[in-house]
Amino acid sequence: MDFAIKIEDLTIDYNGKIAVDSLSVNFEADKFIAIVGPNGSGKSSLLNAITGLTKCSKGKIDVAGIKNSKDRSRIIGYVPQIKTLDRNFPAKALELVASGYKKNWPGKLSSNMKDIAHEALEMIGADSLADKQLAEMSGGELQKVYLARALVKKPKILLLDEPATGIDMVCEQSLNHIIEKYKTENSATVVMVTHDWSSAYYHANNVLLLNKKKVYYGAAKEAFDNANLQLAFSHPGHKHNVEFGLRENA
């Protein structure tokens, strides 16, 4: 089996505070993988380490055989959870999308670059936002534009950190459809951090349950049983007397 991302004995330590602890897991190519865990469990830190934005304290990450993290940007599209761009910056959606292609602010867009950025917005059904100023966008609209930015280079690996943040349920269902369609048409690997267990259950091939350490990795249909979720979401030293497991309607 081919692997898109191989993670071996990974530890991420922020000045003595462990975010990810001795994690080993391989993400299969051409699969939809969800990462689920409580707040502070290391999910965003893991995505940042895969992109090369966060340094590993120990261990190694192999992304499609590309060992230099600076070169990974050629094949990775990334939607971060925290957007650092100033919403008041005088720019349009089309320019933000184009910045994902050039990896810097594009300045005056060429005709070809406009076409490429429009195509990315069309992929997610948001081309009507092309000329809208960032300051005028809702949170959900901005999230869609960031997804188009991540897709603009048609990456083989798509990393998504809570992509449905600020998006209503109808739009979230559409977003899942867009991501699945992109994955299928481009033979891409999708790795998505989510708090939506139902979305992970129905859309992901595999699920990583993470609470600093790997709790479970495997088929989505088996991830959300009570034993796994007790381990992932109970506090150290005691267990919740709660039935966590997802159940399908009878």
N, C-alpha and C positions, 0 to 999 in steps of 0.2 A: 504494500500500500504506500502511495506517495503522501508525504507530509509537507504542508505549507510552512508550518512553524514548529520547530523542535525546541523545547525548553528543558534545560537540565540543571537540577539542583539550584534553582534561582532564589536568591535572597536579595531583598531590597530593604535597606536600612537607612532611615533618615535620622542621622545624629543620635543613634542608639535606639530609635523607635522602629521596630520591625513592621514593615508594611506587607511584605510577602516573605514567607519562611520556607526555604528548601523545597521549592515547587518544581516538580518534574512532570511534564505533560506534552504530548504531541498532538497538534491540531491537523487533522487530515485535510488534504487538498480537495477543493470543490465541494466543501461541506458548509453548512450553516451551523455555527457554534455559538451557543449562548453562555455567558458567564453570569452567575447568580450568587449573591451573598449579601450579608447585612452591611449597613454603612460602616466604613472603615475597615473592610475586609481585604482591601488591596486590589480591587478590581480595576480602578482607574490607573493605579501605579503599574499594574501588569501591562495594560495597553501602552502606557507611556514608555515602558521598558522595551516593548516590541518595536516601537517606532524609533527608539534611540534617544527619546527626549529625557528619559531617566536612566541613570547609570545603575548597573547591577553591582551590588556589594560582593556577590559571590555567584558562581554559576555562569551559564552561557545561553544565548538565544541564537538559533540558526533560522533565518528567514529565507526560505527557498534557496538555501545555499549561499546567500549573500552575507558575508561575515561583517563587512563594514557597514555600520548603522547609517552612515551618510548616504550610502548607495541604495538603502532600502526605500527611500522616498520615490524611486522610479516605479516601484510596483505596489506601493501601499497608498490607499486613500483613507483618510482619518477624519472622523467627526468627533471632536473633543466634547466633554461634558461642560467645561468652563470655557466660555468664549472671551478672549482677552481683547478683542477689537472694540474700540470706542464706538458705541452706536451713533454718536454725534459726528463721527468722521464723515465729511461730505463725499459720499461715494454711493454708487448704484449697485444693485444686486449683480448685474452683469460683470462689473469690475471685480467684485469679491469672488465670483466663480472663476474668473480668468486668473486670479492670483493663485489658485490651486494648481494651475497648469504651469505657471512660470516660477512658483515658489517665492515670489516677491510681489510687491504691488506693481501692477502692469503698466501704469501710466496710460498714455493714449493707446487705445486698442486698435490693432490692425483689423482689416476686414476679415481675414482668416481667423484671427483670435475671437472676434465677435461671433462668427459662425460656430466655432468650437464651444464657446460658452453658452450660446443659445441652445445647441444640441443637448448639453448637459441639463439645462433647465427643462427642456422638453421631455427628457427622460423621466423626470419626476412630476410632470404636469404642472410646472410652475413658470413657464415662459412669460406669462402675463406679468410676472414680478421683475422682469429684466431691467426696466428703467426706473424702478421704484427706489427711492432713497432708503438707506439702511435705517435712518432715524424714524421713518414712517412705517416700518414693518412691525407686525405683531411678533411675539416670541415664536409662534408656530411657523410663521412665514420665514423668519430668519433661520429657523432650524432646517427648513426645506432648502434654503439657499446654501447652507453649509453642506447639506447632503449632495447637492449638485456640484459644489466645489470639490468634494471628495471623489466624485465620479468623473470629473472632467477629463482625467487622463486615462480613463477606463482601466483602473488598477486591477491586478490579479488578486490582491488581498484588500478587503475592506474592513476597517476597524471602526466600530460605532460605540460610543459611550453614551448610553441613555438617549438614543436618537429621537424618541417620542416625547421628550421634555417640551412642555408648552403646547403640545398638539392634542386636539380633541380626539375622542374615540374613533369617529368616522375617518378622520385624517390618519390616525394611527394604523387603522386597518389598511388604508391605501398605502401607507408607508411600508408596511410589511410586504404587501404585494409587489411594490416597486423593488424592494431589496431582493426578494425571491426571484423576480423576473430578471434583474440584473445578474444575479448569481448564475442562473441557468443559461442565459444567453452568452455570458462571457466566461463560463467555467471558472468562476471566481470563488475564493474562500471568504466567507463572512464571519467575523468574530464580533459579537454584540454583547455589551454589558447592558443588563436590563433588570429592573425590579418587577417586571410584569411576568409572573410565573406562567400565566396562561399563554402569553405570546411565545415564551420559550418552549412550552410544552407542545404547542401545535405547529410552530414554524421551524424550530431548530432540529437538526439531525442529532447533535450531541450537546450535552450540557456539562459545564464545569461548575460545580458547587465549591465556592472558595470562601474560606474564613482564615485568611493569612496562609494557611496550609490547604492543600488539596483535600477536600472532603470526599468528593466523588467526581469521576469523569467517565461519561459513557452515554448510552442512548437516552434521549430526552424522555421517552416513555417510562424509563426506569429510574430517572433521577429524582423525581418528586414523590418518593415514598416517605412515610413518616420517619423512618430510621435515619435516612440521609438528611432530611430537613431538621430533625432534632439536633444532629451533629453540627449542621451549618449555622443554625440560628439560635441555639441555646447558649447561655453565657457560661464561661469557664467556672467549674466548681459545682454547677447545678443544672438540672434539665427542666425545661418547661413541661408541665403536664397538659400538653396541648396536642391535638391531632392536627398535623400540618398537611398531610398528603393531599394532592389534587385528586379529585374524583370526577370521572366523566358522568354526564347525565344518564340516568337509567333509561 
